[in-house]
Amino acid sequence: MSDLSTPFGGTPRRFVNINPKPLTVALALVVLGAIYLAQTVSVKQAALYVLGALLGLTLYHAAFGFTSAWRVFIADGRGAGLRAQMLMLAIGVLLFFPALSAGTLFGNPVVGEVSPVGTSVVVGAFMFGIGMQLGGGCASGTLYTVGGGSTRMVVTLIAFIVGSVVGTAHMPFWSSLPHLPPISLVKTLGVGPGIALNLVVFAAIAALTVLIEKRRHGRLVNDVERAPNASPWLHGPWPLFAGGIVLAILNFVTLALSGHPWGITSAFALWGAKAFSALGIDVASWPVWSTGPNAAALAAPISHDVKSVMDIGIVIGAMVAASLAGRYAPVWRLPLRSLIAAIVGGLILGYGARLAYGCNIGAYFSGIVSGSLHGWLWLVAAFFGNVVGTKLRPLFGLAVERVKQTGC
């Protein structure tokens, strides 16, 4: 993250760097949105909206970007972001597996994100990985950077939405390709063995990142910067590990409140479908939108869709965080090559997410903590997509961060 604003002398430490106007607007949107949802939908929906805001604040303050974490590891061997992800997944597995095995949590039924394992996941996740690097963010990263004031990511988000709804039109074809049925490690291995196997794999991945980073740099690199008078918890940045822990806990709260783990991109497809319908395109006749929960979601207001409400909350929560950090300052000029990359990357992100039954949150994070084998397949395919995407970034004038080497 860039340097925070220079504090004014004599200003109380806890108020240093705050952007008061956008902070006031963002907090008002959180409060008014929660009141509106409580009155028109339900108190639970209002709670999920506030939960989304907390997720957005956490993502921004911890700079918990899956895209940048993978890129700096691929290009420069730095693995702090990946290690934080492994911690997040480990805590998630410990929380989720017992609840999913029981089928209830605090007396409410719960189910995991368990999807088919096959061709569409491999192709979709690989595409998503490329899109992450060109678009400049994953699903969660796109939302929290939009909330943080990134105008480039607004372009990525719009293209993401378009790609998502186009992906739903092609899903019958991709679903017909060779695949295995949904496989749950919770059911096939049991809670204890399933947790043990996952923890061993998480530890192995974390250990591998340490080995690679030390071989490349001779030490573990810590490049977090903070203004001298800034409070780390109020203004950020939070330690990556703190972000991973909070995200795992908030995902578990999402499971408790909604009965499903955290997801993001199905809402993008819904928004795109509604927009296409408003333009006169008969989306309701497409197989994906013609029956079942998707048909009901298409007919209902956005306020009734859990993932939509949480996604909007993420954007506003990130706006709160950016204002607290003194970094809410949108820049409207965008280089042409960067604009093209945002559009191309966004379209690939949206299309790939639908093919892969989710994104870095719904398929990777929530898929793995749900015990879904497709989550692990997504991880592998998306990582190779990120390798390709990282190599393509310079063609669009996008930076690939590297630590400057010193000495001989």
N, C-alpha and C positions, 0 to 999 in steps of 0.2 A: 504494500500500500504506500501511497505517496506521503510526504511530510504533512503533518497537521498544520493548521493555521497558527501564526505567531500570536501567543497570548498577550493580552494587555496587562501592563503592570498594575498591581493593586486589585485585580479581579480575583474573587474567591476561586480557589483551585477547582472546585466542583463545577463552576460555570464557564471555565476556560474553553474556547473554541466552539461554543454552541452557536448555531444559526437559528435565532429565535423565531423568525417568521415561518419558515417551512416546518419547524418543530411544532409550533402551535397548530398549524394546519393539519399536520399528520396526526397529532394526538386527538384533535377534534374529530378527524375521520375515523379513528379507532373507536372513540366513545359513541359518536353518532351512528356509526355502522352497527355496533353491537346493540344499541337501543332499537334500531330499525329491525334488525333480524330477530331480536327477542320478541318484538311485537307482531311481526308479520309472518315469521316462520316458527321459531322455537328458541327457547333459552339455550338448548344444546347447540343449535346452529350459531348463535351468537358467541358461545364459548369457543367453537371451532374457528370462528373468524378471529377472535382475540389470540387463539393459539397460533394461527397463521402469522399474525403480527409478531408474536414472540419468536417464531421460526425465522422470519425475515430479519429481525433485530440480531438474532444469533448468527445467522449466515453472514450478515454484513460485518458485525463487530469482530467475528473470528476470521473474517476473510476466507470463509470455508468454501473455496471454489474447487470443485472437482477438476475443472478444465486446467486451471493453472497448476494444480498439484501434479497432475499427470504430465503436463508439458515440461515442468522443470525437472521432473525425474527422467523423462525420456531424453531431454536435450542436455541436462547438466548433472544428472545423477543425484539430485537432492530429493530426499524421501520423506521429509517431515510431514507433508500433506498426506502421503499414502499411509504413513504410520498412524496419523490421527484418524484416517478412515478405518483402519483395522481395529483401533480401539473402539470407535463408534459401532462397528459391526459386532465386535465381541460383546459389548454391553447390550446391544440390541438382541443378539441371540439368547443371552442369559435371561433377558426379560420376556422375549416373545415366545420361545419354544414351550415353556410350561403352560402359558396361557392358551396357545394355539392347540396344544395337545388336549387340554381340558375342554376347549371349545367355548369357554365362558370366561369373562373377566369382570369382577365385581357384579356378578349376576346377569351380565349382558352377553349375548352371543357374539363371538368374534371369529373371523376367518382371515387367513393370510392371502398374500398376493402370490398365488401359485399358477403358473401358466405353462402351456405346451413348450416342449423343447424341440427345436427343429430349424429348418432352413430359414424361415422368416426371422427368427431371433438372430441368427448369425449375420445375415445380410443387413437387417435393420440396425443392430448394435454397431456393426462395422461402419455403416453410414453415419450413425449418430456420433461415433468417435471422430470422424472427419469433420462433421458439422460443428462439434464442440470447439475445435481449434480455429475454424474459419469464422464461425459466428461469434466467437469470443466468450462463449459460456455454455453451460449445460442448461437443463431446465430450471433448477433452483438458482443457478448463477445468473441466468437471464432475468429472472424476476427480481432478485435482490439488487442487481446492478441497475435495472430500470428504476427501482425505488430509490436507489442511491443517486439518481440524476444523470445516468448515462444515456445520452440521446442516441448513440450508436446502437445500444442494445434495444431501444424501442424499435428500430428497423429490424433487428434480429427477431424480436418477439412477434412482430406482424408477419414476417416470413415464416416463422415457426408455426404460427396458427394456420396459415395457408397450407403449408406442407402437411400439417396434421390432418386437416380435413380431406385433402387429396389422398392421403394414405388410407383413410377409412373407405374411400371409394374403391381402392384396389385390394382391400383385405380379403375378399373371397378368393382371389387368385392366390395370394400368398398363403392363405390358410390351407389351400388344397395341396401344397407342396409337402414332401416327406417330413414327418415330424413324429415325435413321441408324445403320449398324453402327459398332462401335468404330473410331475413327480415331486412329492414332498418328503424331504429327509426326516421331518418330524414323524411322519407316519411309517416310512419304510425302515428307519433305523431306531426310532424311539427317542425320547427326550435326552436321556443321558448320553448315549453314544453319538447322537446328532450334535449336541453341544460340544462334546470332546473333539470330534472330528473337525468341526468348524474352528474351534479355538487353536488347534494345532496348525491348521492352514493359515489362519490370521497371523500367528506367531512366526511362521516360516516366511511369510511375505514381508513382515516387518523386519525380521532379521536379515533378509536379503537386501532390503533397502539400506540398512545400516552398513552392510558389507560393501555395497556398491558405492555409497556416499563416501565412506572412509578411503576406499581405493582411489576415488576420483579427487577428493579434496584433502585427504589426510586427517579429516575430522568431520564431526557433524556440524553442518552450517546453520547458523542462526542469524537471519537477516531482518528480524522484526525491528521496525523503527517506531519510536513514539516521541511526541513532543515532550520537552522536559517537565512542563507543569500539568500534563494531562493525566487524568485518572484512568487507568487501564480499563476498569469495568464500566465507567460511564462513557468515556470517549472512544475506547478501543485503542489498538487492536487487542482482542482477547488472545490468550494462547490457543493454538490450534487444538490442543488436546482438550481444553475446556469446551471449545465449540463442539467437538465430537461427542463428548459426554452429554452436553445439553441437548444436542440434536437427537441422540438415542433416546433420552428420557422423553422429549417432546413427541417423538414418533410413537412411543408407547402410550402416551396420553391420548394421541390421535386414535390409536387402536381402541382404547377404553371408551372414548366418547362416540366414535363413529362406527365401531365394529370392524373397521378395515385399517390397514396401515396407511401411512402417508403416501399420497400420489399427487402428481402435478399435471401431466400432459393430456390426460383424457379431457380435462377442462378446456385445453386449447382446441382440441378437436371439436368440442361442443360449441365453443365460441365461433369457430370457423363455420360450422354447419349452420348456426343461426344466421351468420352474416351472409352465407351463400343463399339461404332461404329468403332473406330479405331482398336479395338481388334478383329473385325470381327463379333460382335453380331448385329443382325438385329433389332436394336432399332426402326428404322423408321417404322417397321411393327406393333409395339405396339399401341394400340388404342390411348393412350395419345399423342403419337408423330407422328401419321399418318396423321392428318388433322389440319387445322386451324393455329392459331398463333404459337403453339408449333412446328408444322412441319416446318414452315417458320424459326423459331429460330434455329432449328436443322440444317437447310441447310445453314444458314447465318453465317458469322464470329462472334466471340464473341464480337468484338468491336461494333457490331450493337445492342447488347442487353443492355438495360438501366441498369438492375439490376446487370449484370455482371460488367459493367463499374464502377458502384457505389461501388460494393463490393471490386473491386481491389483498388479503391480510398480509401476506409476505411482502408485497410491494410497499404497502403503507408502513409496515414494521421496519423495513430497510430504510425508508425515508426518515423515520424517527432516528434510527441509528446514525445515518449520514448527517443529519442535522446536529445530533449530539456531538459528533466528531468534527463538526465544522467543515464538512466536505460537500454539502449539498450546493453545488454550483454547476448547473447544466451548461454544456458547451455545444452550440448548435452547428458549428462548422465541422464537416466530415469529409476527409479526402476521398476521392472517387474510388480508388482501389479498395479502401477500407469499407466503403459503402457497398461495393459489389460483393465483397467477402461476407458482409453481414447478411445480405439478401440470399446468396447461395448457401451460406452456412445455415441460416435459419430454415430454409426450405428442406435441406437435408436432415436437419435436426427433427423437424416435424414429421417428415415422411418415415425416417428411421425409427422414431419412437413408436409409431403405430405398428410397424412391422414387428418390432421387438417386444411388444406388449408392455411398453413402458420406457422410462428414461433412467437417468442415473439415480433417481429417487424411487420411482415405482418398480423398476425392474432390478436395479443393482442393490440399493440400500434395503428397500422394503421386501424385495424378492429374496435376498439372502437371509435376512432376519426372519422371513416366513418359512425358511427351509426349502425354498423352491430351487430346483436344479437349474432352471432357466436363468436364475440370477447369476450363477457362476458362469454359465455359457455367455451371458451378456457381458460380464466383466472381461473375459478373455477377448471376445470379438471387438468390443469397444476399445480396449487397450491398443490393439493393432490398428484400429481406425485412427486413434489419437497419434500413433507413430506417423502414419501417412499425413494426417492433418498438420502435425507439427512441421513436417518437411515442406508443406505447401504454404505455410504462413508467409515466408519472405516474399513469395511471388505477389502477394497482395499488400506488401508494405507493412506487415504485422511483425512485431518484435518477438523474438524467442529469448527469454531471459537466461543469462548465464552469469555466474559469479566470476569476477575478475581474478585471475590467478596471479599470485605474488611470488617473488623469489625466483630462483633459477629453475 
